[in-house]
Amino acid sequence: MKWRVPMDYSGMKATIQRDVYASVYVIFGDEPFLMQELLDELLRSFTEKPGGEFNVDRLEGDLSAESVVEMAQAPPFMADRRLVIVRDFTLLKAGKGSESTEGDSSPSKGKGGAAKSKGAEPEVPLTNYLQNPSPTTCLIFYSPSGVDKRKRLYKAIEKTGHTVEIKKPTGVEVEAWAAQRARTIGLPFEPEALSMLIERTGEDIGQIALEMDKLYTFLGEPTAQRRVTRERVRRLVPATPEDNIFAIADSLGDRRIDRALTIARDVIRQGQHPIPLLFLILRHVRQLLRLKELMAAGVRKNDWGKELKLPLGVIRKLESQAGRFQTDDLYRLYHRLTEADVAIKTGAGEAKQTLELCLLAFGNDRK
């Protein structure tokens, strides 16, 4: 039997829209929002049909393979097809059940060296079922907690049905997804406003969706004239710690030490401890220095994100900000920050005061 090509988010979404399903899928990945979105669409696809609510079963907990097979073999009730969803099935997770991979058919040993039969392997009822699955059941293994791809059951699903891995989008993928979602819900954005929303949410698409819903509610009936502007995003979408660090660095780059101190004090007043704040500023300066090194070495812009392991939106902001600093200034700031870090950790200075003196000293360095 040929192995089927793995699916991604777009492929599974197209499957749902066509309303043509294979007999079995396993859905897993590192993007919970998109996984849940697919699951919700699957449920709508079945429940909106006549009698659909009677033909959807959701299972979870410590289930046996036999109980899943029994449910999958049940015929639909006054409908053509039924949906069975099994959440976080034990036999697909690491550390549970058989550890053997597909192709390893050697019997396992029990106590005293006695060989166990194949029937003792807990996944066998399901792997047998998958050799001739019910044509009227769509069986979904929904695994937000992840899967072990070495499992026999996973390998059997690869051959019989589809594995659907939902990967967390990054960079341009997030931008495309956000733009599409805005069009879908009818929420017009100024181009810079959408970029700012993505930056403020740290490219977390679940958070992007939540903030879009809030913006839609705020605007009431959005139109081309009454749309999301950069100012509305600034006022309505909370700034992340990274936004505050960029604002502090912008001020330092512009030699506005007073503004850098004001932002730092506001952040501390809002509950941020000075030591983590110092660490974030220090890390930011290291990123700026590393970016300048890449630029000086002639590394292509497209490779900066991979080298720095940062999202595209953050890379763009770093590139813009790097021009505000001379390399020597960044090294001086880096050394000032490391000295402040040592002083705080050794008890030579109070954290908030030491951070402020560090920023003031940097300002005096540049005079």
N, C-alpha and C positions, 0 to 999 in steps of 0.2 A: 504494500500500500504506500502511495506517495505521501510525503509530509506536506501539509498545507503551509502556505506562506503566512507568517504572523500578521495580525492586524494592528492598526493603531487607532487613535481616537477618531480620525476622519473616516477610516474604513468602517468602523462599527457604526458611526452615525449614519453613513450612507446605507448600511444594511438595514437599520431601523426605518429609514425613510422609504426604502424599497419594500419593506415588510416581507422580506424573504430571508428565512433564517436557516442556519445549519442546526444539527441536532444538539450540539454542545459547545459551550464557550467557557473560557476562564478569563475573567477580567481582573487585572491587577496593575500596580504601578505606584508611582510616587507623587501623583497629583490627585488628591482626594476630591477636589471640587469637580473636576472633569469626570472622574469615575462616578460620582453621585449623579451628575447630570445625565450620563448615559443610562444609569440604572432608572432614573425617573422617566426618561423618554421610553425606555423599554416597557416599563409598567403602564405608561399612558397608551402605548401602542396596543397592548393587549386588553386593558380594562375598558377602552373606548369602543371596543367591538361588542356586538350583541352577546350578552351572557359572559362578557369578559371577566367580571368580578368573581365568577364561579370557577374560573380556570386559571387562577394565579395562586401559587403556593410559595410561601417564603419560609425557609428553614434555617436555623442556626443553632449553635450549641454543640454539645458532644454527640454527634450523629454517627451511626454506623453506615458503612457502604450499603448494607442490605436495605436500610430504611430509605436511603436516597433512591436506590433502584426501584423500590416498591412505589414511591411517589412518581418517579419518572415513567413507569409503565402504566400508570392509571390513565384511562381514556379521557378525552375532553368531554365536558357536559354541554350538549347542545351547541357545539362550536367545532371549528376545524382543527384548532390547535390550543395547547395550554403551555403556560410558562411556569417553570420551577426554578426558584432562586435559592441557592445554598450559600450562605455567608460564612466566610473564613473556615472552610472545611478543613478539619484536622489533618486529613491524609494528603493535603497539598502543602502543608506548612513544614518548615524545617524542624527536625528533632522529634517528629511524631511518625508513627507507622513505619512502613518499610523504607529503608534507605537506599535500596538497590535502584540502579538506573535501568532504562529500557535496554534489553539485550543481555542483561545479566540474569540468566535463568537458573543459575546454580542454586540448589536448595540450601537454606540456612540451617545452622546447627542449634539444637536445643541443649538442655543439660545432658551431660554424659556423652555428647557428640552425636546424639540421634538426630537424623535429618528430619526437618519439618516438611510437610507436604505443602504444595502451592496453595491448597485451600486454607492454610493457616495464615496466609498473608491477608491483612484486613482490606486491601484495596481490590482484591480479586473479583468480588461480585460486580464492582463498577467497571473494571477493565473488561470483564466479560460482556457486560451490558453495552459498552461502547463499540464492541465488534458488530452489534446489530441493534442500534438504538431505535427507540420508538419514533416513527416518522411524524407523530402528532404531538410530540413534546419538544420544547426548546429548554434545555437544561443549562442554567447559568451558574457557574461557580464564581461568586463575587468575593474577591480576596483583597480588601483594603489593607490587611495586615501583611500582605506579601505571600509569595509562593516559593517553594523549593523546586527549581527546574530539574533537579536530579530525580525527582520522584517518578515512579512508574506511572502513576495516575496522570501526572502532567504530560509525560511522554505520550500516553495513550490519547489524551485530548489533542495534542499536537497533530497526531495522525488522523483522528476521526473528525475533529471539529476545528475550532479556531482559538488560538491564544491571543488575547488582546492586551497589550502592554501600553498603559497610559503614562507617558513620560511628561515630566514637568517642563512646560515650554520656557524658552529663554529668549531674550533679545527681540529680534524682528518677529519671532513667532508670537510673543506676548503682544506686541504692537498690532499685529494682524488680527489676533483674537479679540483684543479690546475694541478695535475699530469695527469689527464685524458685530460684536455684541451691542455696541452703541447704535449701529444701524438697525439691528433686529428689534431693539426696544424703543426705537424712535427718539434717541437722545442725541441731538446735534452738538458737536464739540468744535471749538476752535482748535487747530492743529497743535498749538503749543499747550493748550489746556489738557489735551489727552496725554501728551508726553509728561506733563507735570503730575497728572493723576497716577500714571504708571510708576514714576519715580517715587512718589509719596507712599505708594503701597508696596514698594520693594519688589515689583513684578509678581506679586502674589495674586493670581487671577481670582481666587475666591474673594479676596479683599477688594479687588477691582470691581467685581460684580456687585458686592455689597455697597460700595461707595457710589456706583452708578445708580443703584436703586434709590439711594438717599438723595442724590442730585436730581433724579427724575421727580421725586416727591416734592423737593424744594421748588422746582420750576413750575410744577402744576401741569400745564400743557405746553411742553417745549415746542418751539418753532425755530425756523432759521434765524429769526431775529432774537428770540428769547432762548438762547443756547448757553452751553457751559463755557464760561470764559476762564482764563487763567486766574483772575481775581476770585472767582467763585470757588475754584478748586482750593486756592490758598486759604480762603475763609472757612470752607466747609469740610475739607479733608484734613485730618490731623497730620501734623508733620511727624516724620519718623526721627529716631535719633540720628540717622545718617543725614537727614535734611539739616538738622541743627549743626552737625559737624561741618557740612559744606558751607553753611552760613558763617560759622566762626572762621573757617579758612578763607572764605571770600573777604571777610573783613581784615584779616591779617595780611592777605595779599594786597589789599587796597590801602594798607597802612592805617586802617581805622581801628586802632587798638581799643578805643573806648567802646565801639560797637561790639567788638569781639568779647570784651568783658561783660557788657550788658547781656548778650545772648547766653554766655556761660552762666552768669548769675541767675538768669531766668530759668535755664534748664535745671540748675541745682535747686532752685526754689520749687520747681514742679516735682521734685522727688528724686532726681538723678544724683547719685553720690559722686563727689569729685574724682575719686580714684578711677571708676569705670569711664568717666568722661575724659580724663587724661589719657587713658588707654586708647579710646576711640580716636582722639585727636592724633596721638602718636601713630596709630595704625594708618590713619589717613595720610599723614605726611610721608610715611614709608611708601604708600601707594603712589603718591605724586612723584617721589624720587624714582621709583621703579619705572613709572611711565616715561619720565624724562630719559632714563637710560635706554628704554626701548626706542624712543624717538631718535636719540642720538645714534643708536646702532642701525637705524634704517629698517627696523622691523615694520612690516605692513600693518596698517590700521586694523585690518580684518583679523589679525592675530593677537591684538592687544588683549582682548577679552579672555582668550585661552591662556595667555601668559600670566595674566593677573587674576584669573579665575573670578571675574566679575561680570555682571550683566551689562549688556550694550548701553543701556541708559546711564549707568554709573560711569562707564568708560567715557561717554560723551561729556559728562559733567567734569570728570577729571581732566580731560583734554582741554576743555575751556578754562578750567581753573589753573592748570599748570602754567599757562601764559602769564599769570599774575605774579609768578615767583621766579627769581633767578635761582639757579641750582644751589649756589652758595648760601642764599637765604634759607632754602629748605634744609640744608645741612645744619645751619646754625639753629634753626627752630627745632630740628630733631634732637640736637645735643642739649638744648635747653629743656626740652620735654623729658629726656632720659634722666637728666640731673634732677629734675623735679620729682620724677618717679622714685629715684633712689632716696631722695630726701624724705619723702612721705613714708616709704617702706621701712626706713631705718629710724623713724621717729624724730628726724631733725626738723620737721616742719609740719604745721597743721595743713590738712589736705586742700581745703578751699583757698586759703591764703597763699599756699605754695603755688598752686595752679595760676592764680591771678598774678603773682610776682613773676612767674615764668613768662606769661604773655606780655607783661609790661617790659620785662628785660629784653624780649625779642623786639619790641617796638623801639627801644633805645638802641639796639644793635644796628637798626636800619637808618638811624638819623645821621 
